[in-house]
Amino acid sequence: MDHMANVQQKSQAFVDLITKKESLSQNQIMLMFQLQLTGSLNITDISERFVITPGAASFMCDKLEDLEYVERIRTKEDRRVVNIVLTEHGKQRILSLFDKFAVAELDKISTTLQTIDDLMGRIVQ
């Protein structure tokens, strides 16, 4: 259990390291990470992932849209459905947050976290 607590604390410290000195909130940066990984999310997806109201999710996207980091795209199947996607400017912004880390270190972290995610996913199912 000590390892789990240590990983949680170090994960938060890592996020703090990435986001300190940034003008964006941690949630805004984490949303941009999620969009980079998933390609797009709608407001309902965002509100569920961040455990916030749809109004708060929309407000967070408004701020990122004002900065030209994200844009809203209506789906062709249903014009009422709006997906949030990263702009090229947003993608470059996310990449710049990791400039201070060696690629090999980031790859190791990513691989290890994927393994932990897979193992925990099998346990909690």
C-alpha positions as CSV (number, residue, x, y, z in Angstrom):
1,M,0.0,0.0,0.0
2,D,3.0,2.3,0.6
3,H,3.8,2.0,-3.1
4,M,0.3,3.1,-4.1
5,A,0.4,6.1,-1.9
6,N,3.9,7.0,-3.1
7,V,2.9,6.7,-6.8
8,Q,-0.1,8.9,-6.1
9,Q,2.0,11.5,-4.4
10,K,4.7,11.5,-7.1
11,S,2.1,11.6,-9.8
12,Q,0.6,14.7,-8.3
13,A,4.2,16.2,-7.9
14,F,4.8,15.4,-11.6
15,V,1.6,17.2,-12.6
16,D,2.6,20.1,-10.4
17,L,6.0,20.3,-12.0
18,I,4.5,20.4,-15.4
19,T,1.9,22.9,-14.6
20,K,3.6,25.3,-12.2
21,K,4.5,28.6,-13.9
22,E,1.7,28.0,-16.4
23,S,-1.2,30.5,-16.9
24,L,-3.6,27.6,-17.4
25,S,-5.2,25.7,-14.6
26,Q,-4.3,22.0,-13.9
27,N,-7.8,21.0,-15.2
28,Q,-7.3,22.9,-18.4
29,I,-3.9,21.3,-19.0
30,M,-5.2,17.9,-18.1
31,L,-8.2,18.4,-20.5
32,M,-5.7,19.2,-23.2
33,F,-3.8,16.0,-22.4
34,Q,-7.0,14.0,-22.6
35,L,-7.9,15.6,-26.0
36,Q,-4.4,14.8,-27.3
37,L,-4.9,11.2,-26.3
38,T,-8.5,10.7,-27.3
39,G,-8.7,13.0,-30.3
40,S,-12.0,14.6,-29.2
41,L,-14.5,14.7,-26.3
42,N,-17.9,16.2,-25.9
43,I,-19.0,18.3,-23.0
44,T,-20.7,15.3,-21.3
45,D,-17.5,13.2,-21.5
46,I,-15.5,16.1,-20.1
47,S,-17.8,16.7,-17.2
48,E,-17.8,13.0,-16.3
49,R,-14.0,12.7,-16.5
50,F,-13.4,15.7,-14.4
51,V,-16.4,15.3,-12.1
52,I,-17.7,18.7,-12.8
53,T,-21.0,20.1,-14.1
54,P,-21.6,20.3,-17.9
55,G,-21.7,24.1,-17.4
56,A,-18.3,24.1,-15.8
57,A,-16.9,21.9,-18.5
58,S,-18.3,24.3,-21.2
59,F,-16.8,27.2,-19.4
60,M,-13.4,25.5,-19.2
61,C,-13.6,24.9,-23.0
62,D,-14.6,28.5,-23.6
63,K,-11.4,29.7,-21.9
64,L,-9.3,27.3,-24.0
65,E,-11.2,28.3,-27.1
66,D,-10.5,32.0,-26.5
67,L,-6.8,31.1,-26.3
68,E,-7.2,29.1,-29.6
69,Y,-6.0,25.8,-28.0
70,V,-9.3,24.0,-28.7
71,E,-12.2,24.3,-31.1
72,R,-15.8,23.0,-31.2
73,I,-16.7,20.8,-34.1
74,R,-20.3,19.7,-34.8
75,T,-20.7,16.1,-35.9
76,K,-22.1,15.4,-39.3
77,E,-24.4,12.7,-38.0
78,D,-26.1,15.0,-35.4
79,R,-25.5,18.7,-35.6
80,R,-26.6,19.1,-32.0
81,V,-23.5,17.1,-30.8
82,V,-20.4,19.2,-30.4
83,N,-17.0,17.7,-30.0
84,I,-14.0,19.5,-28.5
85,V,-10.7,19.0,-30.3
86,L,-7.2,20.4,-29.9
87,T,-6.1,22.9,-32.5
88,E,-2.6,22.7,-33.9
89,H,-1.7,25.5,-31.5
90,G,-3.0,23.5,-28.6
91,K,-1.1,20.4,-29.7
92,Q,2.1,22.4,-29.8
93,R,1.4,23.9,-26.4
94,I,1.0,20.4,-24.9
95,L,4.2,19.2,-26.4
96,S,6.1,22.2,-25.1
97,L,5.2,21.2,-21.5
98,F,7.4,18.1,-21.9
99,D,10.4,19.8,-23.4
100,K,12.2,19.8,-20.1
101,F,12.1,15.9,-19.9
102,A,14.2,13.4,-21.7
103,V,12.2,11.3,-24.2
104,A,13.6,8.1,-22.8
105,E,12.3,9.0,-19.3
106,L,8.9,9.9,-20.6
107,D,8.7,6.6,-22.5
108,K,9.6,4.6,-19.4
109,I,7.0,6.5,-17.3
110,S,4.4,5.9,-20.0
111,T,5.1,2.2,-20.4
112,T,5.1,1.7,-16.6
113,L,1.8,3.6,-16.1
114,Q,0.2,1.6,-19.0
115,T,1.2,-1.6,-17.2
116,I,-0.2,-0.4,-13.9
117,D,-3.4,0.7,-15.6
118,D,-3.8,-2.7,-17.3
119,L,-3.2,-4.6,-14.1
120,M,-5.5,-2.5,-12.0
121,G,-8.1,-2.6,-14.7
122,R,-8.2,-6.4,-14.6
123,I,-8.4,-6.4,-10.8
124,V,-11.3,-3.9,-10.5
125,Q,-13.5,-5.4,-13.2
